[in-house]
Amino acid sequence: MKYLRVGLPFVVVFTCVLNGFLAYSDSNNMAVVAYITALFGWIAIAHDEYLTYQRNKRIENVSDTIA
């Protein structure tokens, strides 16, 4: 489940980039703007999930060495 929380936002970011490129090549400017907006939001979510994953991993490693 941890990997899904980290991996899924990165997959969505990749999909936003790909769809944004395809919309740009099709000259659909409104879709390009929508994908850019979604991309920034999903980058923020992916970054937050990655930092949370790293923090939880660090806490688990510290608690394993204490016990």
N, CA, C and O atoms as a Maestro MAE file, in Angstrom:
{
 s_m_m2io_version
 :::
 2.0.0
}

f_m_ct {
 s_m_title
 :::
 protein
 m_atom[268] {
  # First column is atom index #
  i_m_mmod_type
  r_m_x_coord
  r_m_y_coord
  r_m_z_coord
  i_m_residue_number
  s_m_chain_name
  s_m_pdb_residue_name
  s_m_pdb_atom_name
  i_m_atomic_number
  :::
  1 25 0.826 -1.191 0.000 1 A "MET " " N  " 7
  2 3 0.000 0.000 0.000 1 A "MET " " CA " 6
  3 2 0.872 1.258 0.000 1 A "MET " " C  " 6
  4 15 0.507 2.276 -0.588 1 A "MET " " O  " 8
  5 25 2.030 1.176 0.667 2 A "LYS " " N  " 7
  6 3 2.914 2.330 0.704 2 A "LYS " " CA " 6
  7 2 3.385 2.697 -0.693 2 A "LYS " " C  " 6
  8 15 3.445 3.873 -1.052 2 A "LYS " " O  " 8
  9 25 3.721 1.674 -1.482 3 A "TYR " " N  " 7
  10 3 4.226 1.935 -2.825 3 A "TYR " " CA " 6
  11 2 3.138 2.502 -3.724 3 A "TYR " " C  " 6
  12 15 3.433 3.285 -4.626 3 A "TYR " " O  " 8
  13 25 1.892 2.123 -3.495 4 A "LEU " " N  " 7
  14 3 0.783 2.654 -4.275 4 A "LEU " " CA " 6
  15 2 0.588 4.144 -3.990 4 A "LEU " " C  " 6
  16 15 0.307 4.921 -4.902 4 A "LEU " " O  " 8
  17 25 0.737 4.537 -2.736 5 A "ARG " " N  " 7
  18 3 0.594 5.951 -2.380 5 A "ARG " " CA " 6
  19 2 1.667 6.806 -3.022 5 A "ARG " " C  " 6
  20 15 1.434 7.980 -3.311 5 A "ARG " " O  " 8
  21 25 2.841 6.235 -3.249 6 A "VAL " " N  " 7
  22 3 3.933 6.965 -3.879 6 A "VAL " " CA " 6
  23 2 3.891 6.800 -5.396 6 A "VAL " " C  " 6
  24 15 4.100 7.763 -6.134 6 A "VAL " " O  " 8
  25 25 3.626 5.598 -5.853 7 A "GLY " " N  " 7
  26 3 3.694 5.309 -7.280 7 A "GLY " " CA " 6
  27 2 2.555 5.885 -8.087 7 A "GLY " " C  " 6
  28 15 2.768 6.357 -9.203 7 A "GLY " " O  " 8
  29 25 1.351 5.857 -7.549 8 A "LEU " " N  " 7
  30 3 0.197 6.339 -8.302 8 A "LEU " " CA " 6
  31 2 0.296 7.815 -8.680 8 A "LEU " " C  " 6
  32 15 0.015 8.151 -9.830 8 A "LEU " " O  " 8
  33 25 0.680 8.714 -7.770 9 A "PRO " " N  " 7
  34 3 0.827 10.114 -8.199 9 A "PRO " " CA " 6
  35 2 1.870 10.303 -9.296 9 A "PRO " " C  " 6
  36 15 1.699 11.155 -10.168 9 A "PRO " " O  " 8
  37 25 2.943 9.524 -9.265 10 A "PHE " " N  " 7
  38 3 3.950 9.647 -10.320 10 A "PHE " " CA " 6
  39 2 3.407 9.148 -11.661 10 A "PHE " " C  " 6
  40 15 3.743 9.701 -12.708 10 A "PHE " " O  " 8
  41 25 2.581 8.119 -11.634 11 A "VAL " " N  " 7
  42 3 1.950 7.642 -12.868 11 A "VAL " " CA " 6
  43 2 1.000 8.704 -13.418 11 A "VAL " " C  " 6
  44 15 0.942 8.923 -14.628 11 A "VAL " " O  " 8
  45 25 0.263 9.357 -12.536 12 A "VAL " " N  " 7
  46 3 -0.660 10.407 -12.970 12 A "VAL " " CA " 6
  47 2 0.120 11.599 -13.529 12 A "VAL " " C  " 6
  48 15 -0.310 12.198 -14.515 12 A "VAL " " O  " 8
  49 25 1.244 11.950 -12.928 13 A "VAL " " N  " 7
  50 3 2.080 13.036 -13.449 13 A "VAL " " CA " 6
  51 2 2.565 12.687 -14.856 13 A "VAL " " C  " 6
  52 15 2.511 13.525 -15.757 13 A "VAL " " O  " 8
  53 25 3.033 11.464 -15.046 14 A "PHE " " N  " 7
  54 3 3.482 11.035 -16.369 14 A "PHE " " CA " 6
  55 2 2.335 11.095 -17.378 14 A "PHE " " C  " 6
  56 15 2.532 11.519 -18.516 14 A "PHE " " O  " 8
  57 25 1.144 10.674 -16.967 15 A "THR " " N  " 7
  58 3 -0.012 10.708 -17.849 15 A "THR " " CA " 6
  59 2 -0.390 12.142 -18.202 15 A "THR " " C  " 6
  60 15 -0.755 12.421 -19.344 15 A "THR " " O  " 8
  61 25 -0.307 13.054 -17.238 16 A "CYS " " N  " 7
  62 3 -0.603 14.468 -17.516 16 A "CYS " " CA " 6
  63 2 0.389 15.043 -18.529 16 A "CYS " " C  " 6
  64 15 0.001 15.795 -19.424 16 A "CYS " " O  " 8
  65 25 1.653 14.693 -18.389 17 A "VAL " " N  " 7
  66 3 2.665 15.180 -19.333 17 A "VAL " " CA " 6
  67 2 2.380 14.634 -20.731 17 A "VAL " " C  " 6
  68 15 2.402 15.379 -21.711 17 A "VAL " " O  " 8
  69 25 2.117 13.347 -20.815 18 A "LEU " " N  " 7
  70 3 1.845 12.725 -22.110 18 A "LEU " " CA " 6
  71 2 0.593 13.313 -22.758 18 A "LEU " " C  " 6
  72 15 0.611 13.659 -23.939 18 A "LEU " " O  " 8
  73 25 -0.490 13.428 -21.993 19 A "ASN " " N  " 7
  74 3 -1.722 13.992 -22.545 19 A "ASN " " CA " 6
  75 2 -1.569 15.464 -22.893 19 A "ASN " " C  " 6
  76 15 -2.150 15.932 -23.872 19 A "ASN " " O  " 8
  77 25 -0.802 16.191 -22.110 20 A "GLY " " N  " 7
  78 3 -0.548 17.594 -22.436 20 A "GLY " " CA " 6
  79 2 0.208 17.735 -23.745 20 A "GLY " " C  " 6
  80 15 -0.093 18.613 -24.554 20 A "GLY " " O  " 8
  81 25 1.184 16.874 -23.951 21 A "PHE " " N  " 7
  82 3 1.923 16.898 -25.213 21 A "PHE " " CA " 6
  83 2 1.020 16.546 -26.388 21 A "PHE " " C  " 6
  84 15 1.087 17.179 -27.442 21 A "PHE " " O  " 8
  85 25 0.178 15.537 -26.203 22 A "LEU " " N  " 7
  86 3 -0.738 15.143 -27.273 22 A "LEU " " CA " 6
  87 2 -1.757 16.241 -27.573 22 A "LEU " " C  " 6
  88 15 -2.101 16.461 -28.734 22 A "LEU " " O  " 8
  89 25 -2.239 16.924 -26.550 23 A "ALA " " N  " 7
  90 3 -3.175 18.023 -26.766 23 A "ALA " " CA " 6
  91 2 -2.485 19.191 -27.459 23 A "ALA " " C  " 6
  92 15 -3.089 19.866 -28.293 23 A "ALA " " O  " 8
  93 25 -1.220 19.430 -27.117 24 A "TYR " " N  " 7
  94 3 -0.463 20.496 -27.775 24 A "TYR " " CA " 6
  95 2 -0.239 20.172 -29.249 24 A "TYR " " C  " 6
  96 15 -0.354 21.049 -30.106 24 A "TYR " " O  " 8
  97 25 0.073 18.942 -29.536 25 A "SER " " N  " 7
  98 3 0.299 18.568 -30.933 25 A "SER " " CA " 6
  99 2 -0.995 18.605 -31.740 25 A "SER " " C  " 6
  100 15 -0.959 18.719 -32.965 25 A "SER " " O  " 8
  101 25 -2.134 18.510 -31.061 26 A "ASP " " N  " 7
  102 3 -3.438 18.577 -31.723 26 A "ASP " " CA " 6
  103 2 -3.981 20.013 -31.724 26 A "ASP " " C  " 6
  104 15 -5.099 20.246 -32.182 26 A "ASP " " O  " 8
  105 25 -3.197 20.978 -31.214 27 A "SER " " N  " 7
  106 3 -3.558 22.406 -31.141 27 A "SER " " CA " 6
  107 2 -4.815 22.653 -30.310 27 A "SER " " C  " 6
  108 15 -5.632 23.511 -30.646 27 A "SER " " O  " 8
  109 25 -4.961 21.901 -29.235 28 A "ASN " " N  " 7
  110 3 -6.089 22.077 -28.329 28 A "ASN " " CA " 6
  111 2 -5.588 22.860 -27.117 28 A "ASN " " C  " 6
  112 15 -5.191 22.276 -26.109 28 A "ASN " " O  " 8
  113 25 -5.610 24.190 -27.228 29 A "ASN " " N  " 7
  114 3 -5.007 25.051 -26.209 29 A "ASN " " CA " 6
  115 2 -5.702 24.970 -24.860 29 A "ASN " " C  " 6
  116 15 -5.040 25.037 -23.824 29 A "ASN " " O  " 8
  117 25 -7.015 24.829 -24.850 30 A "MET " " N  " 7
  118 3 -7.725 24.744 -23.571 30 A "MET " " CA " 6
  119 2 -7.337 23.467 -22.814 30 A "MET " " C  " 6
  120 15 -7.190 23.491 -21.592 30 A "MET " " O  " 8
  121 25 -7.174 22.374 -23.524 31 A "ALA " " N  " 7
  122 3 -6.765 21.132 -22.874 31 A "ALA " " CA " 6
  123 2 -5.334 21.229 -22.367 31 A "ALA " " C  " 6
  124 15 -5.015 20.683 -21.311 31 A "ALA " " O  " 8
  125 25 -4.469 21.919 -23.105 32 A "VAL " " N  " 7
  126 3 -3.084 22.092 -22.669 32 A "VAL " " CA " 6
  127 2 -3.042 22.848 -21.350 32 A "VAL " " C  " 6
  128 15 -2.311 22.467 -20.436 32 A "VAL " " O  " 8
  129 25 -3.820 23.914 -21.249 33 A "VAL " " N  " 7
  130 3 -3.873 24.694 -20.009 33 A "VAL " " CA " 6
  131 2 -4.419 23.837 -18.868 33 A "VAL " " C  " 6
  132 15 -3.915 23.906 -17.747 33 A "VAL " " O  " 8
  133 25 -5.434 23.040 -19.139 34 A "ALA " " N  " 7
  134 3 -5.999 22.165 -18.104 34 A "ALA " " CA " 6
  135 2 -4.984 21.124 -17.642 34 A "ALA " " C  " 6
  136 15 -4.876 20.850 -16.447 34 A "ALA " " O  " 8
  137 25 -4.245 20.546 -18.577 35 A "TYR " " N  " 7
  138 3 -3.244 19.551 -18.198 35 A "TYR " " CA " 6
  139 2 -2.075 20.179 -17.446 35 A "TYR " " C  " 6
  140 15 -1.521 19.552 -16.542 35 A "TYR " " O  " 8
  141 25 -1.698 21.383 -17.795 36 A "ILE " " N  " 7
  142 3 -0.626 22.063 -17.057 36 A "ILE " " CA " 6
  143 2 -1.070 22.339 -15.628 36 A "ILE " " C  " 6
  144 15 -0.295 22.155 -14.689 36 A "ILE " " O  " 8
  145 25 -2.309 22.779 -15.460 37 A "THR " " N  " 7
  146 3 -2.842 23.023 -14.118 37 A "THR " " CA " 6
  147 2 -2.879 21.725 -13.307 37 A "THR " " C  " 6
  148 15 -2.462 21.694 -12.150 37 A "THR " " O  " 8
  149 25 -3.381 20.661 -13.926 38 A "ALA " " N  " 7
  150 3 -3.427 19.361 -13.246 38 A "ALA " " CA " 6
  151 2 -2.026 18.860 -12.936 38 A "ALA " " C  " 6
  152 15 -1.794 18.254 -11.889 38 A "ALA " " O  " 8
  153 25 -1.097 19.112 -13.843 39 A "LEU " " N  " 7
  154 3 0.281 18.659 -13.640 39 A "LEU " " CA " 6
  155 2 0.898 19.292 -12.404 39 A "LEU " " C  " 6
  156 15 1.534 18.600 -11.610 39 A "LEU " " O  " 8
  157 25 0.720 20.592 -12.230 40 A "PHE " " N  " 7
  158 3 1.275 21.253 -11.045 40 A "PHE " " CA " 6
  159 2 0.649 20.721 -9.764 40 A "PHE " " C  " 6
  160 15 1.341 20.540 -8.762 40 A "PHE " " O  " 8
  161 25 -0.651 20.471 -9.792 41 A "GLY " " N  " 7
  162 3 -1.309 19.909 -8.609 41 A "GLY " " CA " 6
  163 2 -0.810 18.518 -8.277 41 A "GLY " " C  " 6
  164 15 -0.559 18.208 -7.113 41 A "GLY " " O  " 8
  165 25 -0.664 17.673 -9.296 42 A "TRP " " N  " 7
  166 3 -0.208 16.307 -9.059 42 A "TRP " " CA " 6
  167 2 1.267 16.252 -8.704 42 A "TRP " " C  " 6
  168 15 1.690 15.349 -7.983 42 A "TRP " " O  " 8
  169 25 2.056 17.195 -9.194 43 A "ILE " " N  " 7
  170 3 3.466 17.251 -8.776 43 A "ILE " " CA " 6
  171 2 3.542 17.563 -7.283 43 A "ILE " " C  " 6
  172 15 4.354 16.979 -6.565 43 A "ILE " " O  " 8
  173 25 2.697 18.483 -6.816 44 A "ALA " " N  " 7
  174 3 2.672 18.801 -5.387 44 A "ALA " " CA " 6
  175 2 2.239 17.594 -4.566 44 A "ALA " " C  " 6
  176 15 2.818 17.323 -3.514 44 A "ALA " " O  " 8
  177 25 1.232 16.869 -5.032 45 A "ILE " " N  " 7
  178 3 0.765 15.678 -4.318 45 A "ILE " " CA " 6
  179 2 1.850 14.597 -4.312 45 A "ILE " " C  " 6
  180 15 2.110 13.987 -3.275 45 A "ILE " " O  " 8
  181 25 2.479 14.361 -5.458 46 A "ALA " " N  " 7
  182 3 3.530 13.341 -5.545 46 A "ALA " " CA " 6
  183 2 4.702 13.684 -4.639 46 A "ALA " " C  " 6
  184 15 5.257 12.804 -3.981 46 A "ALA " " O  " 8
  185 25 5.081 14.956 -4.598 47 A "HIS " " N  " 7
  186 3 6.191 15.381 -3.742 47 A "HIS " " CA " 6
  187 2 5.849 15.174 -2.271 47 A "HIS " " C  " 6
  188 15 6.680 14.691 -1.502 47 A "HIS " " O  " 8
  189 25 4.639 15.534 -1.881 48 A "ASP " " N  " 7
  190 3 4.210 15.370 -0.492 48 A "ASP " " CA " 6
  191 2 4.169 13.893 -0.098 48 A "ASP " " C  " 6
  192 15 4.619 13.526 0.987 48 A "ASP " " O  " 8
  193 25 3.633 13.054 -0.973 49 A "GLU " " N  " 7
  194 3 3.575 11.624 -0.670 49 A "GLU " " CA " 6
  195 2 4.971 11.016 -0.575 49 A "GLU " " C  " 6
  196 15 5.219 10.162 0.276 49 A "GLU " " O  " 8
  197 25 5.879 11.448 -1.438 50 A "TYR " " N  " 7
  198 3 7.243 10.939 -1.381 50 A "TYR " " CA " 6
  199 2 7.929 11.341 -0.077 50 A "TYR " " C  " 6
  200 15 8.606 10.523 0.547 50 A "TYR " " O  " 8
  201 25 7.756 12.590 0.333 51 A "LEU " " N  " 7
  202 3 8.352 13.030 1.598 51 A "LEU " " CA " 6
  203 2 7.747 12.295 2.786 51 A "LEU " " C  " 6
  204 15 8.464 11.939 3.721 51 A "LEU " " O  " 8
  205 25 6.440 12.064 2.762 52 A "THR " " N  " 7
  206 3 5.789 11.315 3.833 52 A "THR " " CA " 6
  207 2 6.308 9.883 3.886 52 A "THR " " C  " 6
  208 15 6.551 9.341 4.963 52 A "THR " " O  " 8
  209 25 6.475 9.275 2.708 53 A "TYR " " N  " 7
  210 3 7.016 7.916 2.636 53 A "TYR " " CA " 6
  211 2 8.425 7.863 3.208 53 A "TYR " " C  " 6
  212 15 8.745 6.955 3.976 53 A "TYR " " O  " 8
  213 25 9.271 8.824 2.846 54 A "GLN " " N  " 7
  214 3 10.640 8.847 3.358 54 A "GLN " " CA " 6
  215 2 10.663 9.058 4.863 54 A "GLN " " C  " 6
  216 15 11.454 8.428 5.566 54 A "GLN " " O  " 8
  217 25 9.799 9.941 5.368 55 A "ARG " " N  " 7
  218 3 9.750 10.195 6.809 55 A "ARG " " CA " 6
  219 2 9.296 8.944 7.557 55 A "ARG " " C  " 6
  220 15 9.882 8.596 8.583 55 A "ARG " " O  " 8
  221 25 8.265 8.263 7.062 56 A "ASN " " N  " 7
  222 3 7.793 7.041 7.717 56 A "ASN " " CA " 6
  223 2 8.833 5.938 7.661 56 A "ASN " " C  " 6
  224 15 8.983 5.176 8.617 56 A "ASN " " O  " 8
  225 25 9.545 5.845 6.564 57 A "LYS " " N  " 7
  226 3 10.599 4.845 6.427 57 A "LYS " " CA " 6
  227 2 11.723 5.117 7.424 57 A "LYS " " C  " 6
  228 15 12.262 4.190 8.030 57 A "LYS " " O  " 8
  229 25 12.072 6.392 7.591 58 A "ARG " " N  " 7
  230 3 13.117 6.764 8.535 58 A "ARG " " CA " 6
  231 2 12.680 6.460 9.969 58 A "ARG " " C  " 6
  232 15 13.483 5.988 10.773 58 A "ARG " " O  " 8
  233 25 11.413 6.727 10.294 59 A "ILE " " N  " 7
  234 3 10.900 6.449 11.635 59 A "ILE " " CA " 6
  235 2 10.896 4.950 11.896 59 A "ILE " " C  " 6
  236 15 11.233 4.520 12.999 59 A "ILE " " O  " 8
  237 25 10.517 4.137 10.892 60 A "GLU " " N  " 7
  238 3 10.526 2.683 11.059 60 A "GLU " " CA " 6
  239 2 11.945 2.179 11.274 60 A "GLU " " C  " 6
  240 15 12.153 1.275 12.083 60 A "GLU " " O  " 8
  241 25 12.918 2.732 10.578 61 A "ASN " " N  " 7
  242 3 14.304 2.290 10.745 61 A "ASN " " CA " 6
  243 2 14.832 2.630 12.130 61 A "ASN " " C  " 6
  244 15 15.567 1.841 12.723 61 A "ASN " " O  " 8
  245 25 14.467 3.786 12.645 62 A "VAL " " N  " 7
  246 3 14.920 4.196 13.973 62 A "VAL " " CA " 6
  247 2 14.265 3.312 15.033 62 A "VAL " " C  " 6
  248 15 14.937 2.879 15.969 62 A "VAL " " O  " 8
  249 25 12.977 3.038 14.904 63 A "SER " " N  " 7
  250 3 12.297 2.212 15.898 63 A "SER " " CA " 6
  251 2 12.773 0.766 15.846 63 A "SER " " C  " 6
  252 15 12.730 0.079 16.866 63 A "SER " " O  " 8
  253 25 13.226 0.281 14.686 64 A "ASP " " N  " 7
  254 3 13.767 -1.080 14.610 64 A "ASP " " CA " 6
  255 2 15.105 -1.181 15.318 64 A "ASP " " C  " 6
  256 15 15.392 -2.212 15.927 64 A "ASP " " O  " 8
  257 25 15.924 -0.161 15.262 65 A "THR " " N  " 7
  258 3 17.222 -0.229 15.915 65 A "THR " " CA " 6
  259 2 17.111 -0.074 17.425 65 A "THR " " C  " 6
  260 15 17.956 -0.589 18.158 65 A "THR " " O  " 8
  261 25 16.078 0.628 17.908 66 A "ILE " " N  " 7
  262 3 15.905 0.812 19.352 66 A "ILE " " CA " 6
  263 2 15.389 -0.473 19.990 66 A "ILE " " C  " 6
  264 15 15.831 -0.843 21.078 66 A "ILE " " O  " 8
  265 25 14.473 -1.146 19.334 67 A "ALA " " N  " 7
  266 3 13.858 -2.345 19.910 67 A "ALA " " CA " 6
  267 2 14.799 -3.480 19.812 67 A "ALA " " C  " 6
  268 15 14.477 -4.588 20.240 67 A "ALA " " O  " 8
  :::
 }
 m_bond[267] {
  # First column is bond index #
  i_m_from
  i_m_to
  i_m_order
  :::
  1 1 2 1
  2 2 3 1
  3 3 4 2
  4 3 5 1
  5 5 6 1
  6 6 7 1
  7 7 8 2
  8 7 9 1
  9 9 10 1
  10 10 11 1
  11 11 12 2
  12 11 13 1
  13 13 14 1
  14 14 15 1
  15 15 16 2
  16 15 17 1
  17 17 18 1
  18 18 19 1
  19 19 20 2
  20 19 21 1
  21 21 22 1
  22 22 23 1
  23 23 24 2
  24 23 25 1
  25 25 26 1
  26 26 27 1
  27 27 28 2
  28 27 29 1
  29 29 30 1
  30 30 31 1
  31 31 32 2
  32 31 33 1
  33 33 34 1
  34 34 35 1
  35 35 36 2
  36 35 37 1
  37 37 38 1
  38 38 39 1
  39 39 40 2
  40 39 41 1
  41 41 42 1
  42 42 43 1
  43 43 44 2
  44 43 45 1
  45 45 46 1
  46 46 47 1
  47 47 48 2
  48 47 49 1
  49 49 50 1
  50 50 51 1
  51 51 52 2
  52 51 53 1
  53 53 54 1
  54 54 55 1
  55 55 56 2
  56 55 57 1
  57 57 58 1
  58 58 59 1
  59 59 60 2
  60 59 61 1
  61 61 62 1
  62 62 63 1
  63 63 64 2
  64 63 65 1
  65 65 66 1
  66 66 67 1
  67 67 68 2
  68 67 69 1
  69 69 70 1
  70 70 71 1
  71 71 72 2
  72 71 73 1
  73 73 74 1
  74 74 75 1
  75 75 76 2
  76 75 77 1
  77 77 78 1
  78 78 79 1
  79 79 80 2
  80 79 81 1
  81 81 82 1
  82 82 83 1
  83 83 84 2
  84 83 85 1
  85 85 86 1
  86 86 87 1
  87 87 88 2
  88 87 89 1
  89 89 90 1
  90 90 91 1
  91 91 92 2
  92 91 93 1
  93 93 94 1
  94 94 95 1
  95 95 96 2
  96 95 97 1
  97 97 98 1
  98 98 99 1
  99 99 100 2
  100 99 101 1
  101 101 102 1
  102 102 103 1
  103 103 104 2
  104 103 105 1
  105 105 106 1
  106 106 107 1
  107 107 108 2
  108 107 109 1
  109 109 110 1
  110 110 111 1
  111 111 112 2
  112 111 113 1
  113 113 114 1
  114 114 115 1
  115 115 116 2
  116 115 117 1
  117 117 118 1
  118 118 119 1
  119 119 120 2
  120 119 121 1
  121 121 122 1
  122 122 123 1
  123 123 124 2
  124 123 125 1
  125 125 126 1
  126 126 127 1
  127 127 128 2
  128 127 129 1
  129 129 130 1
  130 130 131 1
  131 131 132 2
  132 131 133 1
  133 133 134 1
  134 134 135 1
  135 135 136 2
  136 135 137 1
  137 137 138 1
  138 138 139 1
  139 139 140 2
  140 139 141 1
  141 141 142 1
  142 142 143 1
  143 143 144 2
  144 143 145 1
  145 145 146 1
  146 146 147 1
  147 147 148 2
  148 147 149 1
  149 149 150 1
  150 150 151 1
  151 151 152 2
  152 151 153 1
  153 153 154 1
  154 154 155 1
  155 155 156 2
  156 155 157 1
  157 157 158 1
  158 158 159 1
  159 159 160 2
  160 159 161 1
  161 161 162 1
  162 162 163 1
  163 163 164 2
  164 163 165 1
  165 165 166 1
  166 166 167 1
  167 167 168 2
  168 167 169 1
  169 169 170 1
  170 170 171 1
  171 171 172 2
  172 171 173 1
  173 173 174 1
  174 174 175 1
  175 175 176 2
  176 175 177 1
  177 177 178 1
  178 178 179 1
  179 179 180 2
  180 179 181 1
  181 181 182 1
  182 182 183 1
  183 183 184 2
  184 183 185 1
  185 185 186 1
  186 186 187 1
  187 187 188 2
  188 187 189 1
  189 189 190 1
  190 190 191 1
  191 191 192 2
  192 191 193 1
  193 193 194 1
  194 194 195 1
  195 195 196 2
  196 195 197 1
  197 197 198 1
  198 198 199 1
  199 199 200 2
  200 199 201 1
  201 201 202 1
  202 202 203 1
  203 203 204 2
  204 203 205 1
  205 205 206 1
  206 206 207 1
  207 207 208 2
  208 207 209 1
  209 209 210 1
  210 210 211 1
  211 211 212 2
  212 211 213 1
  213 213 214 1
  214 214 215 1
  215 215 216 2
  216 215 217 1
  217 217 218 1
  218 218 219 1
  219 219 220 2
  220 219 221 1
  221 221 222 1
  222 222 223 1
  223 223 224 2
  224 223 225 1
  225 225 226 1
  226 226 227 1
  227 227 228 2
  228 227 229 1
  229 229 230 1
  230 230 231 1
  231 231 232 2
  232 231 233 1
  233 233 234 1
  234 234 235 1
  235 235 236 2
  236 235 237 1
  237 237 238 1
  238 238 239 1
  239 239 240 2
  240 239 241 1
  241 241 242 1
  242 242 243 1
  243 243 244 2
  244 243 245 1
  245 245 246 1
  246 246 247 1
  247 247 248 2
  248 247 249 1
  249 249 250 1
  250 250 251 1
  251 251 252 2
  252 251 253 1
  253 253 254 1
  254 254 255 1
  255 255 256 2
  256 255 257 1
  257 257 258 1
  258 258 259 1
  259 259 260 2
  260 259 261 1
  261 261 262 1
  262 262 263 1
  263 263 264 2
  264 263 265 1
  265 265 266 1
  266 266 267 1
  267 267 268 2
  :::
 }
}
